Amino acid sequence: MVRWFMAMAGLWLAGGCAAYDFDLVEPAELARRIANSESEAVRPPLRYTFRSYENRLVMHIHNPTGSAVLLEEQRSVVVDGSGQSRPVRGVMIAPASFAKLILPPLRPVYQASPAFGIGVGVGVGMGPHGRRPFDPYAWDAPRYFSEYDGGVYHWEWRGESIVRLTLGYRQGERAWQDDFVFRRVKR
């Protein structure tokens, strides 16, 4: 029994999940590895900071100018690793501020029922044991529901693949776009 337990513990410790970083491939003059520490790139008039966090690429788009910049949803797109085009939500970036873009976007999750707790403990949903069937007051552990958007805005970045990102901007009468190519790589 002890040997079996030690073998299972060894397999559990030897296994684990893959951790990913990102390579900024294009534009070539900004090529770099994006890891847990912040990396900065400048594409005038904007400044970008990149960071890898929990296998997601986190981008801050900084607007150091004196007027607002609009990230236009109609001109911005992500092409995921499978080749599918996905929209990017538009946002107005105020002067001397930033907007955050997470790739792939986090899917919103909502708690479906009220929860109340005091102190420290562990709870496990057990089904109807010791309760009347269909008792509306005998709740199990809280249930969470994710928002469904048909897979348009929310997607998964699977394995080591390449994602293309086009960001279309407008500042007053001036319009431009910044294009990036990222490769997801195992650490």
C-alpha positions as a Markdown table, in Angstrom:
| # | Residue | x | y | z |
|---|---|---|---|---|
| 1 | Met | 0.0 | 0.0 | 0.0 |
| 2 | Val | 2.8 | 2.4 | 0.9 |
| 3 | Arg | 4.6 | 1.6 | -2.3 |
| 4 | Trp | 1.5 | 2.2 | -4.3 |
| 5 | Phe | 1.0 | 5.6 | -2.6 |
| 6 | Met | 4.6 | 6.6 | -3.2 |
| 7 | Ala | 4.3 | 5.6 | -6.9 |
| 8 | Met | 1.2 | 7.7 | -7.3 |
| 9 | Ala | 2.8 | 10.6 | -5.5 |
| 10 | Gly | 5.8 | 10.4 | -7.8 |
| 11 | Leu | 3.6 | 10.3 | -10.9 |
| 12 | Trp | 1.7 | 13.3 | -9.6 |
| 13 | Leu | 4.9 | 15.3 | -8.9 |
| 14 | Ala | 6.5 | 14.3 | -12.2 |
| 15 | Gly | 3.4 | 15.2 | -14.2 |
| 16 | Gly | 2.1 | 18.7 | -14.0 |
| 17 | Cys | 0.7 | 21.2 | -16.5 |
| 18 | Ala | 2.6 | 22.7 | -19.3 |
| 19 | Ala | 3.5 | 26.4 | -18.8 |
| 20 | Tyr | 3.8 | 28.7 | -21.8 |
| 21 | Asp | 5.6 | 31.9 | -22.6 |
| 22 | Phe | 5.2 | 33.9 | -25.8 |
| 23 | Asp | 7.5 | 35.1 | -28.6 |
| 24 | Leu | 6.7 | 38.4 | -30.3 |
| 25 | Val | 7.7 | 37.4 | -33.8 |
| 26 | Glu | 6.5 | 40.4 | -35.9 |
| 27 | Pro | 7.2 | 43.2 | -36.3 |
| 28 | Ala | 10.8 | 41.9 | -36.6 |
| 29 | Glu | 12.4 | 45.0 | -35.0 |
| 30 | Leu | 10.4 | 44.3 | -31.8 |
| 31 | Ala | 11.0 | 40.5 | -31.7 |
| 32 | Arg | 11.5 | 39.2 | -28.1 |
| 33 | Arg | 10.5 | 36.6 | -25.6 |
| 34 | Ile | 7.6 | 37.5 | -23.4 |
| 35 | Ala | 7.7 | 35.8 | -20.0 |
| 36 | Asn | 6.6 | 36.5 | -16.4 |
| 37 | Ser | 8.4 | 39.8 | -16.3 |
| 38 | Glu | 7.1 | 42.9 | -18.1 |
| 39 | Ser | 8.5 | 43.6 | -21.6 |
| 40 | Glu | 8.0 | 47.0 | -23.3 |
| 41 | Ala | 7.7 | 47.9 | -27.0 |
| 42 | Val | 7.0 | 51.3 | -28.6 |
| 43 | Arg | 5.0 | 51.8 | -31.8 |
| 44 | Pro | 4.5 | 55.6 | -31.8 |
| 45 | Pro | 2.4 | 57.2 | -30.6 |
| 46 | Leu | 1.5 | 54.2 | -28.4 |
| 47 | Arg | 3.6 | 52.2 | -25.9 |
| 48 | Tyr | 2.9 | 48.5 | -25.3 |
| 49 | Thr | 3.8 | 46.3 | -22.3 |
| 50 | Phe | 3.6 | 42.5 | -22.5 |
| 51 | Arg | 3.6 | 39.9 | -19.9 |
| 52 | Ser | 2.8 | 36.1 | -19.7 |
| 53 | Tyr | 0.5 | 35.3 | -16.8 |
| 54 | Glu | -1.2 | 31.9 | -16.2 |
| 55 | Asn | -0.6 | 30.9 | -19.9 |
| 56 | Arg | -2.2 | 34.0 | -21.2 |
| 57 | Leu | -0.7 | 37.0 | -22.9 |
| 58 | Val | -1.5 | 40.2 | -21.1 |
| 59 | Met | -1.0 | 43.4 | -23.1 |
| 60 | His | -1.3 | 47.0 | -21.8 |
| 61 | Ile | -1.8 | 49.6 | -24.5 |
| 62 | His | -0.5 | 52.9 | -23.1 |
| 63 | Asn | -1.6 | 56.3 | -24.5 |
| 64 | Pro | 1.1 | 58.8 | -23.5 |
| 65 | Thr | -0.4 | 61.5 | -25.7 |
| 66 | Gly | -2.6 | 64.5 | -24.7 |
| 67 | Ser | -5.7 | 63.2 | -26.5 |
| 68 | Ala | -7.8 | 60.1 | -26.5 |
| 69 | Val | -7.1 | 57.1 | -28.8 |
| 70 | Leu | -10.0 | 54.8 | -29.9 |
| 71 | Leu | -9.2 | 51.1 | -30.4 |
| 72 | Glu | -11.8 | 50.5 | -33.2 |
| 73 | Glu | -13.6 | 47.2 | -32.9 |
| 74 | Gln | -14.5 | 47.2 | -36.7 |
| 75 | Arg | -10.8 | 47.4 | -37.7 |
| 76 | Ser | -9.3 | 45.1 | -35.0 |
| 77 | Val | -9.1 | 41.3 | -35.3 |
| 78 | Val | -7.3 | 38.3 | -33.8 |
| 79 | Val | -6.6 | 35.3 | -36.0 |
| 80 | Asp | -6.3 | 32.3 | -33.6 |
| 81 | Gly | -4.1 | 29.3 | -34.0 |
| 82 | Ser | -6.7 | 27.4 | -36.0 |
| 83 | Gly | -7.0 | 30.3 | -38.5 |
| 84 | Gln | -10.4 | 31.6 | -37.3 |
| 85 | Ser | -10.9 | 35.4 | -37.2 |
| 86 | Arg | -12.1 | 36.7 | -33.9 |
| 87 | Pro | -13.2 | 40.3 | -33.0 |
| 88 | Val | -11.4 | 42.5 | -30.5 |
| 89 | Arg | -13.6 | 44.6 | -28.3 |
| 90 | Gly | -13.1 | 48.3 | -28.9 |
| 91 | Val | -12.1 | 50.7 | -26.2 |
| 92 | Met | -11.4 | 54.4 | -25.8 |
| 93 | Ile | -8.0 | 54.9 | -24.2 |
| 94 | Ala | -7.9 | 58.3 | -22.4 |
| 95 | Pro | -4.8 | 60.5 | -22.4 |
| 96 | Ala | -2.0 | 59.3 | -20.1 |
| 97 | Ser | -3.8 | 56.0 | -19.4 |
| 98 | Phe | -3.8 | 52.4 | -20.7 |
| 99 | Ala | -6.2 | 49.7 | -21.8 |
| 100 | Lys | -5.7 | 46.0 | -21.0 |
| 101 | Leu | -6.0 | 43.3 | -23.6 |
| 102 | Ile | -5.8 | 39.6 | -22.5 |
| 103 | Leu | -5.2 | 36.8 | -25.1 |
| 104 | Pro | -7.1 | 34.6 | -25.1 |
| 105 | Pro | -9.8 | 36.6 | -23.3 |
| 106 | Leu | -11.1 | 35.4 | -19.9 |
| 107 | Arg | -14.6 | 34.0 | -20.1 |
| 108 | Pro | -16.9 | 35.7 | -17.5 |
| 109 | Val | -18.2 | 33.4 | -14.8 |
| 110 | Tyr | -21.2 | 34.1 | -12.7 |
| 111 | Gln | -22.3 | 32.5 | -9.4 |
| 112 | Ala | -25.8 | 31.1 | -9.9 |
| 113 | Ser | -27.0 | 31.0 | -6.2 |
| 114 | Pro | -26.2 | 32.8 | -3.0 |
| 115 | Ala | -23.4 | 31.6 | -0.9 |
| 116 | Phe | -22.7 | 32.4 | 2.8 |
| 117 | Gly | -19.8 | 31.2 | 4.9 |
| 118 | Ile | -18.0 | 31.9 | 8.1 |
| 119 | Gly | -14.6 | 30.7 | 9.1 |
| 120 | Val | -12.4 | 28.1 | 7.4 |
| 121 | Gly | -13.7 | 24.9 | 5.9 |
| 122 | Val | -14.2 | 22.7 | 3.0 |
| 123 | Gly | -17.6 | 22.0 | 1.3 |
| 124 | Val | -18.5 | 19.3 | -1.1 |
| 125 | Gly | -21.8 | 18.9 | -2.9 |
| 126 | Met | -23.2 | 15.6 | -2.0 |
| 127 | Gly | -26.6 | 15.2 | -3.8 |
| 128 | Pro | -29.8 | 14.4 | -2.0 |
| 129 | His | -28.4 | 12.2 | 0.9 |
| 130 | Gly | -30.5 | 12.7 | 4.0 |
| 131 | Arg | -32.8 | 15.2 | 2.3 |
| 132 | Arg | -36.2 | 15.0 | 0.7 |
| 133 | Pro | -36.0 | 14.7 | -3.1 |
| 134 | Phe | -36.5 | 18.1 | -4.9 |
| 135 | Asp | -36.2 | 20.1 | -1.7 |
| 136 | Pro | -35.7 | 23.7 | -2.9 |
| 137 | Tyr | -33.9 | 24.7 | 0.3 |
| 138 | Ala | -31.3 | 22.0 | 0.3 |
| 139 | Trp | -28.6 | 23.6 | -1.9 |
| 140 | Asp | -25.4 | 21.9 | -2.8 |
| 141 | Ala | -22.2 | 23.8 | -3.3 |
| 142 | Pro | -22.5 | 27.0 | -5.3 |
| 143 | Arg | -22.9 | 26.5 | -9.0 |
| 144 | Tyr | -21.1 | 28.7 | -11.5 |
| 145 | Phe | -22.2 | 29.4 | -15.0 |
| 146 | Ser | -20.0 | 30.8 | -17.8 |
| 147 | Glu | -21.3 | 33.3 | -20.2 |
| 148 | Tyr | -22.0 | 31.9 | -23.7 |
| 149 | Asp | -21.1 | 34.1 | -26.7 |
| 150 | Gly | -21.1 | 31.4 | -29.3 |
| 151 | Gly | -17.3 | 31.2 | -29.2 |
| 152 | Val | -16.9 | 34.6 | -31.0 |
| 153 | Tyr | -15.1 | 36.7 | -28.4 |
| 154 | His | -13.9 | 33.9 | -26.1 |
| 155 | Trp | -11.5 | 31.2 | -27.5 |
| 156 | Glu | -8.7 | 29.0 | -26.4 |
| 157 | Trp | -5.0 | 29.2 | -27.4 |
| 158 | Arg | -4.1 | 25.6 | -27.7 |
| 159 | Gly | -0.6 | 24.2 | -27.8 |
| 160 | Glu | 2.3 | 25.9 | -29.5 |
| 161 | Ser | 0.7 | 27.9 | -32.2 |
| 162 | Ile | 0.8 | 31.3 | -33.8 |
| 163 | Val | -1.7 | 34.1 | -33.4 |
| 164 | Arg | -2.0 | 37.2 | -35.5 |
| 165 | Leu | -3.3 | 40.4 | -34.0 |
| 166 | Thr | -4.4 | 43.6 | -35.9 |
| 167 | Leu | -5.3 | 46.6 | -33.8 |
| 168 | Gly | -7.0 | 49.5 | -35.6 |
| 169 | Tyr | -6.8 | 53.0 | -34.0 |
| 170 | Arg | -8.2 | 56.4 | -34.5 |
| 171 | Gln | -7.1 | 59.6 | -32.8 |
| 172 | Gly | -9.0 | 62.6 | -34.1 |
| 173 | Glu | -8.7 | 62.5 | -38.0 |
| 174 | Arg | -5.7 | 60.2 | -37.9 |
| 175 | Ala | -6.2 | 56.4 | -38.4 |
| 176 | Trp | -3.5 | 53.7 | -38.2 |
| 177 | Gln | -3.1 | 50.1 | -37.3 |
| 178 | Asp | -0.5 | 48.0 | -35.5 |
| 179 | Asp | 0.0 | 44.4 | -36.5 |
| 180 | Phe | 1.6 | 41.8 | -34.2 |
| 181 | Val | 2.4 | 38.0 | -34.6 |
| 182 | Phe | 2.8 | 36.0 | -31.4 |
| 183 | Arg | 4.0 | 32.4 | -31.0 |
| 184 | Arg | 3.1 | 30.5 | -27.9 |
| 185 | Val | 6.0 | 28.3 | -26.7 |
| 186 | Lys | 6.5 | 25.9 | -23.8 |
| 187 | Arg | 8.8 | 27.1 | -21.0 |
